[in-house]
Amino acid sequence: MHTPQSPASHITGLDASALSLAIHSRQLSCREVMQAYLQRIGQLNPGYNAIVSLQDADLLLRQADERDAQLARGESMGWMHGMPQAIKDLANSAGIPTTMGSPLMRNFVPQEDGLMVQRMKAAGCIVIGKTNTPEFGLGSHTFNEVFGATRNAYDSSRSAGGSSGGAAVALALNMLPVADGSDFMGSLRNPAGWNNLFGMRPSQGRVPMWPAQDVWVSQLGTEGPMARTVADLARLLDVQAGPDPRAPLSIANNACFTEGLGSFDCKKTRIGWLGSLGGYLPMESGILDVCEQGLGRLAGLGCTVEPLLLGTSPEKVWQAWLVWRRALVAVRIAPFLLNPKNRALIKPEALWEHSQADNLTGGEFLSASVQRTAFYQHMLSLLETHDVLALPVAQVWPFDIGQRWPSHINGIEMDTYHRWMEVVIYATFAGLPCISVPVGFDDRGLPMGMQLIGKPQGDFALLQLAHAYERAAQDILKRKPSAV
């Protein structure tokens, strides 16, 4: 039996678009909204550990009062006016610690906002704290030595995924109206799939990242949105996206992702189901089944859905990926190793990533770049005959929170700490837009998602398809965590 909702639960239960409308129509004050979210966080966060570095309540309420005063003068900063927002703990937010989940960064407090945070603040959000992430964002399991582990919204004994795990759980439990995150190896998609949410990895360059050590080569990671509805996902992307001269490879146009979201003809859409890549990717039982149920919903909307072979060697793609990853991750870890004493305070997976690049040559990296180029061209050929490519968002169901990472899938040993996440590399390596959509649950009540990969810079068409899918998946989306 459900207990009657409190006024605070009603506020936090609104999707972000409805919340923004209620604030701007003065049905809700920004102070009421902030009070409701702080109450919600106080009730649930101790049991799930999604939000960290939470700011002082009096300070946040004063900021909410300032937003109310602006509205009283007829001034609105934008769609996020007065919305509480917690920033993933890899991105800088002025005056709030950015720990990256590392004991070495525990006391680092940036003086300036990162570009994505600047844009969200300019749209009116109030930054209330950070969301938890694995150390240095490595691995799709959110735990670290600074704050501990984040628990899955649907089963607190299970992993939340990662690296945007805190963001996903805070969103699924209505502790945030929308969430930001970043995605290198599925970090927006995997936790969204494991918490019954929509998560989007935008096209490479769509949401430029600044500050950045390197703006030319380091293009595998990107920031992006996560939401409970596709409309909210599109609206947050509208806020986050757009070119910046400091990011020379950012996409030059200022696209709008909200207008016309519902005007999409599914009957003209062809979806290629890549599945387990012909058995190459080991998958736990039931994952392909729930994804095929999701594909059935798309077929019911009029999409043409058909099995598709990848048509190129996935092992060659993996090996090229490893070269790129070790080069880009090692340079992030290297500054911390200038002091040998720091080694004892860095998790072994990060040290392994760094050591893998010790003997990497420029020629090997360029060879991997040639392989990556060939893979991109191959993906283009698949997208000439299909509008969207579909894959599961994970190869395992949410695993025990005490486990560092799955060492085996169906008895097959994983030879690296991230091999079990191989299914997410294809959109990343090709720089293509990709959305994780919820598809179903196993008999334990654990959620799973499916990746929809779009054409180059086809973010809007992908959002339109996901919006159509959302209407057909209400049975899944209405299944909320027990704490909600």
C-alpha positions as CSV (number, residue, x, y, z in Angstrom):
1,M,0.0,0.0,0.0
2,H,1.3,3.5,-0.9
3,T,1.3,6.1,1.8
4,P,-0.1,9.5,0.8
5,Q,2.5,11.8,-0.8
6,S,3.8,14.7,1.2
7,P,3.9,18.1,-0.4
8,A,7.7,17.7,-0.7
9,S,7.3,14.4,-2.4
10,H,4.9,15.9,-4.9
11,I,7.5,18.6,-5.8
12,T,10.4,16.2,-6.2
13,G,8.2,13.8,-8.2
14,L,7.7,16.4,-10.9
15,D,9.7,15.9,-14.0
16,A,12.1,18.8,-14.7
17,S,10.0,20.4,-17.5
18,A,6.9,20.4,-15.2
19,L,9.0,21.8,-12.4
20,S,10.4,24.6,-14.5
21,L,6.8,25.5,-15.6
22,A,5.6,25.5,-12.0
23,I,8.4,27.8,-10.9
24,H,8.0,30.2,-13.8
25,S,4.2,30.3,-13.3
26,R,4.8,31.0,-9.6
27,Q,2.8,27.9,-8.5
28,L,6.0,27.0,-6.6
29,S,8.6,29.3,-5.2
30,C,12.3,28.4,-5.6
31,R,12.5,28.3,-1.8
32,E,9.7,25.6,-1.6
33,V,11.5,23.7,-4.3
34,M,14.9,23.8,-2.5
35,Q,13.3,22.9,0.8
36,A,11.6,19.9,-0.8
37,Y,14.7,18.6,-2.4
38,L,16.8,19.1,0.7
39,Q,14.2,17.2,2.7
40,R,14.3,14.4,0.1
41,I,18.1,14.2,0.2
42,G,18.1,14.2,4.0
43,Q,15.7,11.2,3.9
44,L,17.3,9.1,1.2
45,N,20.8,10.0,0.6
46,P,22.2,8.5,3.8
47,G,21.1,5.0,2.5
48,Y,22.3,5.4,-1.1
49,N,25.3,7.8,-1.0
50,A,24.5,9.5,-4.3
51,I,25.1,13.1,-3.5
52,V,28.4,14.2,-1.9
53,S,29.8,17.6,-0.7
54,L,26.2,18.8,0.0
55,Q,26.3,22.5,0.7
56,D,24.9,24.4,3.7
57,A,21.1,24.5,3.7
58,D,20.9,28.2,4.7
59,L,23.3,29.1,1.9
60,L,21.2,27.2,-0.6
61,L,17.9,28.7,0.7
62,R,19.4,32.2,0.3
63,Q,20.2,31.5,-3.3
64,A,16.7,30.2,-3.8
65,D,15.3,33.4,-2.3
66,E,17.5,35.4,-4.8
67,R,15.9,33.4,-7.6
68,D,12.4,34.2,-6.3
69,A,13.3,37.9,-6.1
70,Q,14.4,37.7,-9.8
71,L,11.0,36.2,-10.8
72,A,9.2,38.9,-8.7
73,R,11.0,41.5,-10.9
74,G,9.9,39.6,-14.1
75,E,13.4,38.2,-14.6
76,S,14.2,34.6,-15.5
77,M,17.7,33.2,-16.1
78,G,16.4,30.3,-18.2
79,W,14.9,26.8,-18.1
80,M,16.8,25.8,-15.0
81,H,15.8,28.9,-13.0
82,G,15.8,27.8,-9.3
83,M,16.4,24.1,-10.0
84,P,18.7,22.3,-7.6
85,Q,21.6,20.6,-9.5
86,A,24.4,18.5,-8.2
87,I,27.5,18.3,-10.5
88,K,29.3,15.1,-11.2
89,D,32.4,15.0,-9.0
90,L,34.8,15.1,-12.1
91,A,33.7,18.6,-13.2
92,N,34.7,21.8,-11.5
93,S,32.1,23.9,-9.6
94,A,33.5,27.0,-8.0
95,G,33.8,26.9,-4.2
96,I,32.8,23.2,-3.9
97,P,35.4,20.3,-3.7
98,T,36.1,18.4,-6.9
99,T,37.7,15.2,-5.5
100,M,37.4,12.9,-8.6
101,G,36.9,10.3,-5.9
102,S,40.6,10.4,-5.1
103,P,42.1,10.9,-1.6
104,L,44.7,13.0,-3.3
105,M,42.0,15.5,-4.4
106,R,40.0,15.4,-1.2
107,N,40.8,19.1,-0.4
108,F,40.8,20.5,-3.9
109,V,38.3,23.4,-4.2
110,P,38.3,25.0,-7.7
111,Q,37.9,28.7,-8.0
112,E,36.1,28.6,-11.4
113,D,33.3,26.6,-12.9
114,G,33.9,24.2,-15.8
115,L,32.2,25.2,-19.1
116,M,29.2,22.9,-18.7
117,V,28.6,24.1,-15.2
118,Q,28.9,27.7,-16.4
119,R,26.1,27.0,-18.9
120,M,23.8,25.3,-16.4
121,K,24.3,28.1,-13.9
122,A,23.6,30.7,-16.6
123,A,20.3,28.9,-17.2
124,G,19.5,29.4,-13.5
125,C,20.3,26.2,-11.6
126,I,21.5,26.3,-8.0
127,V,24.5,24.0,-7.4
128,I,23.8,22.1,-4.2
129,G,26.8,19.7,-4.2
130,K,28.3,17.0,-6.3
131,T,27.4,13.4,-7.3
132,N,29.6,10.5,-6.5
133,T,31.9,8.9,-9.0
134,P,34.6,6.2,-9.0
135,E,38.2,7.2,-8.4
136,F,39.3,9.3,-11.5
137,G,36.0,8.2,-13.1
138,L,37.6,4.8,-14.0
139,G,35.3,1.8,-14.1
140,S,31.5,1.4,-14.2
141,H,31.1,0.9,-10.5
142,T,30.8,4.0,-8.3
143,F,32.9,3.5,-5.2
144,N,36.0,5.4,-3.9
145,E,38.1,5.9,-0.8
146,V,36.8,9.4,-0.2
147,F,33.0,8.9,0.0
148,G,32.4,5.2,-0.3
149,A,30.0,3.3,-2.6
150,T,26.8,4.5,-4.3
151,R,24.0,2.0,-4.1
152,N,21.6,1.1,-6.9
153,A,18.2,2.8,-6.7
154,Y,16.3,-0.4,-7.3
155,D,18.4,-2.7,-5.0
156,S,20.7,-1.1,-2.5
157,S,22.8,-4.3,-2.3
158,R,23.8,-3.8,-6.0
159,S,26.1,-1.5,-8.0
160,A,24.8,1.8,-9.4
161,G,27.0,1.6,-12.4
162,G,29.3,4.4,-13.3
163,S,31.1,6.6,-13.6
164,S,28.0,8.8,-13.4
165,G,26.5,6.4,-10.8
166,G,25.8,9.1,-8.2
167,A,24.0,11.2,-10.8
168,A,21.8,8.3,-11.9
169,V,20.8,7.2,-8.4
170,A,20.1,10.8,-7.3
171,L,17.9,11.2,-10.4
172,A,16.1,7.8,-10.0
173,L,15.3,8.6,-6.4
174,N,14.0,12.1,-7.1
175,M,16.8,13.8,-5.3
176,L,17.5,15.8,-8.5
177,P,15.2,16.9,-11.3
178,V,17.8,16.2,-14.0
179,A,21.5,15.2,-13.8
180,D,24.7,15.9,-15.7
181,G,27.4,13.4,-16.2
182,S,30.2,12.4,-18.6
183,D,30.8,9.4,-20.7
184,F,34.1,7.8,-21.8
185,M,33.3,4.1,-21.6
186,G,29.6,4.2,-21.1
187,S,29.6,6.4,-18.1
188,L,26.3,8.1,-18.9
189,R,24.7,5.1,-20.5
190,N,25.5,2.2,-18.1
191,P,24.2,3.8,-14.9
192,A,21.1,5.1,-16.7
193,G,20.4,1.6,-17.9
194,W,20.9,0.2,-14.4
195,N,18.6,2.8,-12.8
196,N,15.8,2.8,-15.4
197,L,16.6,6.2,-16.8
198,F,17.5,7.9,-20.1
199,G,21.2,8.7,-20.5
200,M,22.7,10.3,-23.6
201,R,26.3,10.4,-24.9
202,P,26.1,13.3,-27.3
203,S,28.0,13.4,-30.6
204,Q,31.7,14.0,-30.2
205,G,32.1,17.8,-29.9
206,R,28.5,18.5,-29.1
207,V,29.2,19.4,-25.5
208,P,32.7,20.9,-25.4
209,M,34.7,20.3,-22.2
210,W,36.7,23.1,-20.6
211,P,39.1,23.3,-18.8
212,A,41.0,20.5,-20.6
213,Q,44.6,19.4,-20.7
214,D,44.4,18.7,-24.4
215,V,41.8,19.9,-26.9
216,W,43.0,18.0,-30.0
217,V,43.4,14.3,-29.2
218,S,41.4,13.7,-26.0
219,Q,38.0,13.3,-27.7
220,L,36.8,10.0,-26.3
221,G,35.2,11.5,-23.2
222,T,32.3,13.9,-23.3
223,E,29.9,15.5,-20.9
224,G,26.1,15.2,-21.4
225,P,22.6,14.8,-19.9
226,M,20.7,12.2,-17.9
227,A,16.9,12.4,-17.2
228,R,13.8,10.6,-16.3
229,T,12.0,11.8,-19.5
230,V,13.3,12.3,-23.0
231,A,11.9,15.9,-23.1
232,D,14.0,16.7,-20.0
233,L,17.0,15.0,-21.6
234,A,16.6,17.3,-24.7
235,R,16.2,20.4,-22.7
236,L,19.3,19.8,-20.6
237,L,21.2,19.1,-23.8
238,D,20.0,22.4,-25.1
239,V,21.6,24.1,-22.1
240,Q,24.9,22.1,-22.2
241,A,25.5,22.1,-26.0
242,G,27.1,24.7,-28.3
243,P,30.5,25.6,-29.7
244,D,33.2,27.3,-27.7
245,P,36.4,28.7,-29.3
246,R,38.6,27.1,-26.6
247,A,37.4,23.7,-27.9
248,P,38.4,23.9,-31.6
249,L,36.8,20.5,-32.4
250,S,33.4,21.5,-30.9
251,I,30.4,21.3,-33.3
252,A,30.0,24.7,-34.8
253,N,26.2,25.0,-34.9
254,N,23.8,25.9,-32.0
255,A,21.1,23.2,-32.6
256,C,17.8,23.2,-30.7
257,F,16.9,19.7,-29.5
258,T,13.5,20.5,-27.9
259,E,11.4,21.9,-30.7
260,G,9.6,19.3,-32.8
261,L,10.6,16.4,-30.6
262,G,7.3,14.7,-31.1
263,S,7.1,15.0,-34.9
264,F,8.9,11.8,-36.0
265,D,7.8,9.2,-38.4
266,C,8.9,5.8,-37.0
267,K,7.7,4.0,-40.2
268,K,10.7,5.4,-42.0
269,T,13.2,4.2,-39.4
270,R,15.4,1.1,-39.9
271,I,17.1,-0.3,-36.8
272,G,19.9,-2.8,-37.0
273,W,20.1,-5.1,-33.9
274,L,23.7,-6.0,-33.3
275,G,22.9,-8.0,-30.2
276,S,26.0,-9.8,-28.8
277,L,27.9,-9.3,-32.0
278,G,27.2,-12.9,-33.1
279,G,28.2,-14.3,-29.8
280,Y,31.5,-12.4,-29.5
281,L,30.3,-10.5,-26.4
282,P,29.5,-12.7,-23.5
283,M,26.1,-11.7,-22.0
284,E,24.4,-12.7,-18.8
285,S,21.2,-14.5,-19.2
286,G,18.1,-12.4,-19.9
287,I,19.9,-9.3,-21.1
288,L,19.3,-10.0,-24.8
289,D,15.7,-11.0,-24.1
290,V,14.7,-7.7,-22.4
291,C,16.5,-5.7,-25.2
292,E,14.5,-7.6,-27.8
293,Q,11.3,-6.7,-25.8
294,G,12.5,-3.1,-26.3
295,L,13.0,-3.6,-30.0
296,G,9.5,-5.1,-30.1
297,R,8.1,-1.8,-28.8
298,L,9.9,0.0,-31.6
299,A,8.6,-2.4,-34.1
300,G,5.1,-1.8,-32.7
301,L,5.6,1.9,-33.5
302,G,6.3,1.0,-37.1
303,C,10.1,0.8,-37.1
304,T,11.8,-1.9,-39.2
305,V,13.9,-3.9,-36.9
306,E,16.3,-6.6,-38.2
307,P,19.3,-8.5,-37.0
308,L,22.6,-7.0,-38.3
309,L,26.2,-8.4,-38.3
310,L,28.9,-5.9,-37.2
311,G,30.8,-7.0,-40.3
312,T,34.3,-6.2,-39.0
313,S,36.6,-7.8,-36.4
314,P,35.5,-6.6,-32.9
315,E,38.7,-7.9,-31.5
316,K,40.7,-5.5,-33.7
317,V,38.4,-2.7,-32.6
318,W,39.1,-3.6,-28.9
319,Q,42.8,-3.7,-29.4
320,A,42.8,-0.3,-31.1
321,W,40.5,1.0,-28.3
322,L,43.0,-0.2,-25.6
323,V,45.8,1.8,-27.2
324,W,43.7,5.0,-27.3
325,R,42.4,4.5,-23.8
326,R,45.8,3.8,-22.2
327,A,47.3,6.9,-23.9
328,L,44.5,9.2,-22.8
329,V,44.0,7.8,-19.3
330,A,47.7,7.6,-18.5
331,V,48.2,11.3,-19.1
332,R,45.5,12.0,-16.5
333,I,47.2,9.8,-13.9
334,A,50.8,10.9,-14.6
335,P,50.8,14.2,-12.7
336,F,49.8,12.4,-9.5
337,L,52.7,10.1,-9.8
338,L,55.3,12.8,-9.9
339,N,55.4,12.4,-6.1
340,P,56.2,8.7,-5.5
341,K,54.4,8.7,-2.2
342,N,51.1,9.2,-4.0
343,R,51.2,5.7,-5.5
344,A,49.9,4.2,-2.3
345,L,46.8,6.4,-2.5
346,I,45.9,5.5,-6.1
347,K,43.7,2.5,-6.9
348,P,45.4,-0.4,-8.7
349,E,43.2,-0.1,-11.8
350,A,44.4,3.5,-12.3
351,L,48.0,2.4,-11.8
352,W,47.5,-0.4,-14.3
353,E,46.1,2.0,-16.8
354,H,49.2,4.2,-16.4
355,S,51.7,1.4,-16.6
356,Q,50.1,0.1,-19.8
357,A,51.2,3.2,-21.5
358,D,54.9,3.1,-20.3
359,N,56.2,1.6,-23.6
360,L,53.6,3.0,-26.0
361,T,55.2,4.5,-29.1
362,G,53.9,7.2,-31.4
363,G,53.9,4.7,-34.2
364,E,51.6,2.4,-32.2
365,F,49.3,5.2,-31.4
366,L,49.1,6.3,-35.0
367,S,48.5,2.7,-36.1
368,A,45.6,2.5,-33.7
369,S,44.3,5.8,-35.1
370,V,44.3,4.3,-38.6
371,Q,42.4,1.3,-37.2
372,R,39.9,3.7,-35.5
373,T,39.5,5.5,-38.8
374,A,38.7,2.3,-40.6
375,F,36.2,1.4,-37.9
376,Y,34.5,4.8,-38.2
377,Q,34.2,4.4,-42.0
378,H,32.7,0.9,-41.5
379,M,30.1,2.3,-39.0
380,L,29.2,4.8,-41.7
381,S,28.5,2.0,-44.1
382,L,26.2,0.3,-41.6
383,L,24.4,3.7,-41.1
384,E,23.8,4.0,-44.9
385,T,21.4,1.1,-44.8
386,H,20.1,1.6,-41.2
387,D,19.2,4.8,-39.3
388,V,20.0,3.4,-35.9
389,L,22.2,0.6,-34.5
390,A,21.1,-1.1,-31.3
391,L,23.1,-2.9,-28.6
392,P,22.5,-3.8,-24.9
393,V,23.9,-1.1,-22.6
394,A,25.7,-3.7,-20.4
395,Q,26.8,-7.3,-20.6
396,V,25.9,-8.0,-16.9
397,W,23.1,-7.1,-14.6
398,P,23.9,-4.8,-11.7
399,F,26.3,-6.8,-9.5
400,D,27.0,-7.0,-5.8
401,I,28.2,-3.7,-4.4
402,G,31.1,-5.3,-2.6
403,Q,32.6,-6.6,-5.9
404,R,35.2,-4.4,-7.6
405,W,34.3,-5.5,-11.1
406,P,32.9,-8.7,-12.8
407,S,35.9,-11.0,-13.3
408,H,33.9,-13.5,-15.3
409,I,30.8,-13.5,-17.5
410,N,29.2,-17.0,-18.1
411,G,32.5,-18.6,-17.0
412,I,34.5,-16.5,-19.5
413,E,37.4,-14.6,-17.8
414,M,37.6,-10.9,-18.3
415,D,41.2,-10.1,-19.0
416,T,41.0,-6.4,-17.9
417,Y,39.0,-4.6,-15.2
418,H,36.9,-3.0,-18.0
419,R,36.5,-5.9,-20.5
420,W,33.0,-6.6,-19.1
421,M,32.1,-3.1,-20.5
422,E,33.2,-3.7,-24.0
423,V,29.7,-3.4,-25.4
424,V,29.8,0.4,-24.9
425,I,33.0,1.2,-26.9
426,Y,31.4,1.3,-30.4
427,A,29.6,4.6,-30.1
428,T,32.5,6.2,-28.3
429,F,35.2,5.1,-30.7
430,A,33.2,6.3,-33.7
431,G,32.2,9.6,-32.0
432,L,28.5,8.9,-32.6
433,P,25.5,10.0,-30.6
434,C,24.0,7.3,-28.4
435,I,21.0,7.1,-26.0
436,S,20.4,4.5,-23.4
437,V,16.7,3.7,-23.1
438,P,15.1,1.5,-20.4
439,V,14.0,-1.9,-21.6
440,G,13.0,-4.0,-18.7
441,F,13.9,-5.9,-15.5
442,D,15.0,-9.4,-14.6
443,D,13.2,-11.6,-12.1
444,R,15.1,-9.9,-9.2
445,G,13.8,-6.5,-10.1
446,L,17.1,-5.3,-11.6
447,P,16.8,-2.8,-14.5
448,M,18.5,-3.0,-17.9
449,G,18.9,-0.5,-20.8
450,M,19.6,-0.6,-24.5
451,Q,21.8,1.6,-26.6
452,L,20.5,3.3,-29.7
453,I,23.4,4.7,-31.8
454,G,22.6,7.4,-34.3
455,K,24.2,8.8,-37.4
456,P,27.0,11.4,-37.2
457,Q,25.7,14.5,-35.5
458,G,22.3,12.9,-35.6
459,D,21.5,13.8,-32.0
460,F,18.1,15.3,-32.7
461,A,16.8,12.3,-34.7
462,L,18.0,10.0,-31.9
463,L,16.1,12.1,-29.3
464,Q,13.0,12.0,-31.5
465,L,13.2,8.2,-31.7
466,A,13.7,7.9,-28.0
467,H,10.8,10.2,-27.4
468,A,8.6,7.9,-29.5
469,Y,9.9,4.9,-27.7
470,E,9.2,6.5,-24.3
471,R,5.4,6.6,-25.1
472,A,5.5,2.9,-25.9
473,A,7.5,2.0,-22.7
474,Q,5.3,3.5,-20.0
475,D,4.9,0.1,-18.4
476,I,8.6,-0.1,-17.7
477,L,9.0,3.6,-16.9
478,K,6.2,3.6,-14.3
479,R,8.1,1.0,-12.3
480,K,9.8,3.2,-9.8
481,P,12.3,2.3,-7.0
482,S,10.6,1.2,-3.8
483,A,12.0,4.3,-2.0
484,V,10.0,6.5,-4.5
